[in-house]
Amino acid sequence: MKAVLALADGRVFFGKAFGARGEAVGEVVFNTSMTGYQEILTDPSYCGEIVTMTYPQIGNYGVNGEDVESSRPHLSGFVVREYCDFPSNWRAEKTLDAYLAENGVVGIQNLDTRALVRHIRDHGAQNGIISSTDLNPESLITKARKAPSLVGRDLVREVTCREPYEFHEGLWTLGSGYSRPEGEGRFRVVAYDFGIKRNILRHLTEAGCRVTVVPAATPAREVLAMRPDGVFLSNGPGDPQPISYAQENIRQLLGKVPIFGICLGHQLLALALGGKTFKLKFGHRGGNQPVLRRESCRVEITSQNHGFAVEAGSIANRAVLTHINLNDQTIEGIEHEQLAAFSVQYHPEASPGPHDARYLFERFTALMARHK
């Protein structure tokens, strides 16, 4: 079946449908990871986005029930160069095509993803639409132009949990699956769910934390009433500016309990400290972003997924700039020593990606130990 991808600026790409049939609207972005499409599909941070994979063949190891980062896919649509319908992997349980169809994710394959990615790099991430029902380019361009922008939208409310819950699962090992650490853990951590990935929670558990996950709008007073040793600010989708309730809760928590933030949590911490954020031209998404750790001058290769960043000039006098992206010099980490708070823009839990930054979870527990 034919399918069309149309961008708001008028560029059109033709291909074949896979996954669910229908239409999907979102901001078209690209991810440079060579593997990990299942984790990317289920990362809530991609809510509202149509993700293009730059690696040419996708689907070759299928889909399984373990390598997911949330309960379902959250992205709007999926774009690949060549879809493999015959996976070869002993852990595979179904094909990627079947998984997308079951979860209502519209996909398109057999288009020139290199040309698409070059266009996004030159003209910026923008709204687009995938359709296997309406194949009229002009009609699709009009729909893409009418779609709401990610800027100013609160997408966190679409992905956060509805009720608090405890998380007890540890990291995965070959032959054993996910571990169940014994005991309750030394540190009580409350994790704000702005679109949290499960592997973050697994790393916190492995680091000795008893984790309670709470909805994004949970008031600071309720969190403090749980008497946590630390508060974690999770990743999540879209623009941090409209998440004003989270910024206010963070302000009320600062100085009262150690805080660690990742990705959207990093941006929200910066805003709570008085900083500003801005939208990147095409964002950072993939498992190969080089980051300079300034205190040691060591370079970490990191996993990233964000379309917004913290303005360096707005935060430099309010917190220490701890990490810098070596591709574009954007801020990748901050720390406020007096208020016991730090954050990073990238994903130390990876999944998918390298493990260069796992030390940050131990850094969080060390911070909690000093303030316990």
N, C-alpha and C positions, 0 to 999 in steps of 0.2 A: 504494500500500500504506500502511495506517495505521501510525503509530508513536506511542509514548508516552514522555514524559520525566517521571520521578518523582523528587522530592527526598526526602532522608532525613527532613525535618520534616513530610512528608505532602502537600506541594503537588504537584499533578499538572498537566501540560500535554499537550495532544493535538495531533498534527500528522501529517505525511506522511513516509514514509521516503525517504531518498536515500543514495547511497553504498553501502556494504556492508550487507547484511541481517544481523540478529542482535541481540546485546545488547552494550552497552558501559558499564562502571562507572568512575567517577572523580569527582574534585572538580569541581563545576560552577562555572566562573568566566566572566568576560566581558572582551572586548577591544574598545576604542573606536576602533581604526584604521578609516579609511574604505577603504583599499586594503591590499594585502599579505597576502591570505589564504593564498597559497601559501607565503610565507616563514614565516607563523605556523604553518601545518600542519607544516612540516619543522623547526621550532625544537625541539631536544631538551629545552629548558626546560619544555615543556608535557607532558612525560611524566607520566602519572597524572591528567591533567585532561580534562574535557569543556569545550570552549571555545565560548562564545556570542559571536557577532559582533553588535555593536550597530548597525552600518550595515545598513539594511534589505535591500539587494539584493546578493547574493554570487554569484560565478560568472560575471559578465558579461564578463570578459576571459579566461576559460578558464585553462588550465594549460600551461606550457611547461617544457622541460628545463633552462633556465638559472636560473630564479628559485627555486632551492631552497637551503636552509641546511644540509642534511645529506642522507644517502643515501635517507631515507624519512620519512614522517610518524611522529611519536612520540606525539601526543596520543591520548586514549582515544576521544573522540567529538567531533562537530561539530554546532553548533546555529545555524540561520539563519532569518531571517524569510521571505525570498523567494529561492529558488534560481533562477538564470537558466540554462536548459538550452541557450541559443543564444548562445554567446559571440561577441563581435565585436571581434577584435584580430588584427592581422597576425602577432603572435608566438605565438598560441594553437596548440597541437598536439593538445589533447584537452579534453573538458569536465571540470569539477570533479567531477561525479558519477562519471564513468568513473575518474578518478584515485583518488577515495576507495574505490571498489569494488575496484580493482586492489590497493590497499594495505590492505584489510581495515578501513577506518575507517567506523564506523557513524555515520550522520548523520540529522538530523531537521529538517524545514522546515515552513513554514506554521503556526508557532505565534507567540504574542504575545511576542516577545523583549523588548519594552519592559516588560511586566509581569514577566517573568522577571528582568530586570536590576534592576528596582526591588525585587523580593523579595530578591535576593542582597544589595543594598545595605542593606536594612533588617535582614535576618536573618543575613547573613554567607555566605561561600562554604561549601559543604557537599557531602557526597557525594550523587551522583545516579546514575540509570541511564537509558539510552536503550534501548528495545526495539521491534523490529518483529515479534517472534515471540510474546512473552508480553505481552498487552495488558491484563492484570488489574492495576489500580492498586495494590491491597493487596499483591499478590505482589511487585510491583516496589519498593514502599516498603520492604518487609521486606528485600529484597536490598540496597537502598541503605544501610539501617541496619547491615547486617552487613559491609559493605565496609570494609576497613582505611582509616584516616585517613592523610593525607600526613605528619602529625606523627610523627616518630620513625622514618620509613622512609628507607632509603638507596636512592634512585632513581638516583644517579649510576652505580652498578654496572650498571644496565640500559642506559645510553646511551653510556658511555665507549668509546673504541677499545680493541681487544684487543692491538694491537702498535704500537710507535712508527712514525711515518712523516714524511717530509718534505713540506712544502707550498710550492708555487712559483707559485701563481696570483695575479694582481693584480686590480685593479678592472675593472668592465665599462664599456664605452663603446659608444654606438650605432654600428652598422656594423662594429665590430671585435670585439665580444664581450669576453671576459676577456683581459686582457693577460698577457704572460709577461716580467716585468722581466728585463733583461739583467744579467749578473754575479751574484755570490753574495751581495751585500748586505754592508753594513758591520758589522751587529750579528748575533751568534748568539743566538737566543732559543729557549728551551724553553718550550712551551706545555702546561700541564696541561689535559687534556681531561675536564672535568666534564660535558660536553654542549655542546661548542663549536660556534658558528655559523661557517660558512665565510666570511662577510663580515668577521668579526673577523680571520681569518687573512689575507684579502686586504689589509686595511688595514695589518697589520703588514708584509706583503711590500712594499707600496707605500711604506712609511715607511723602507725600507732594511734589513729584517730577513731573515735566513735562519732559517726557522722549522722546528723539529722538534716534532711533537706527540707527547705521551707519555700512556699510560693514567693514570687518576686516582690509582691506588695506587702509582705509581712512587716508590721511596724517594728521599729527598733526596740521598743519597750518589751514586746513579746519575746524577741530574740534574747535580750538581756535577762529576762525572767527565766530563761533556760539555763542560765549561769554557764555560758560556754567559755572555754579557754581561748577560743579563737573563732573568727568569722571568715568564711570563704565567699568571694564574689565570683560567680561563674561566667563562662562565656555566654554568648547569645547573639541573636540576629540584629542587623540593621543599625539605625542611627541612635546613639546614646542620648542625644539632647532631649528628646521627648520623655525619657524615662525619669521624670522629675521626682516621683515618689521614691525611687531607689536612691537617687542622689541625696535626698533629705534624710533617709534612713541611715545612709553611710555617714553623713555629717554627725548624726546623733551617736553613732557608734565609735567614731574616731576618738582615740585617747582613752577609751573605756575597755577595749579589748583588742588584741592583735588582729590585723586584717591582712588577707592575701587575696589578690585579684588576678584573674586571667582573662585576656581578650576584652570582651565587653566590660567585664568587671574592672579591668585596668582603666578603661576610658571613663567609667562611672566614678571610680576613685579619684581620677584626675579632675573631673568636673566638680566633685564634692569638695576638693581642695581649692577650687577657684580657677582651675584651668579651663581651656577651650579645646574643642575637637573640630575636625574638618573632614570632608569627604575626599578620599584618594581618587585619582583619575581612573585607575582600574583595579586597585586593591592588591593585597598580598594573599595568594591562596596556593598552597602547595607544601611540599615537604623538604624544600631545599633553600630556604631563606637564610643568608648569613647574617649573624648578629654579633656585634662586639660587646663583650662583657667588660666594662670599662675598668673595674677595680683590679682585674688581673690581665687585661689586654689579651684575653683569649677569645677566639672566635667559636661560636656555637652554630651548628647548622640546625635550623629549627623548622617546625611545622607551623604554618600560619593560615588563618582564614579570617580576614577582616577587610572591610571597605572604607572604614573610617580610622582616623589616627589622632593622637594628641598633639596640639600645637606646642612646639618646643619653647617658644618665647613666653607662652602663657603659664607654664608650669616650672620653668627653670629656677625661679626665685621662691618657689613654694615647696619643692621637693628635690632630692638628688636624682639626676638622670643617670641611671645605672646601666642601661643597655641601648645600643644604637644600631639601626638597620644599615648594613654596609652597602646596600644597593641604592637607597635613596636618602639616607641619613635621617629617617624618621625615628621618633622615640619608640623604643621597645621595652623600656622598663623604668620605673620610678620607685623611690623609697623615701618615706618620711620617718626619720629616726626618732624624733620626740614623740610622735603619735603611734609608733609601732605598727606601721602599715607599709606594704610594698606590693608591687604588681608588675606583671609583664604582659606585653601585647601578644606574644606568641603562645604556643601550646606545649608546655613541658611534658605533658602526658602523651604527646604524639597521637598515635592511633588514627591515621597512619603517620609515619614519619620517624625521624631519628630520636635518640634518647639522650642527647647531649645535655639537656637541661633538667633531668630528673632530680638533681640536687636541690631544686627549689622547694620541693615538698619537705625535705629534711630541714631546709632553712626555715620553713614555716613552723615546724615542730620545735626547733631551737628557739625561735622567737617566743612561742607560747611558753616554753620552759622557763625562759628568763622572766616572764611576766606572771607566772602562775603564783 
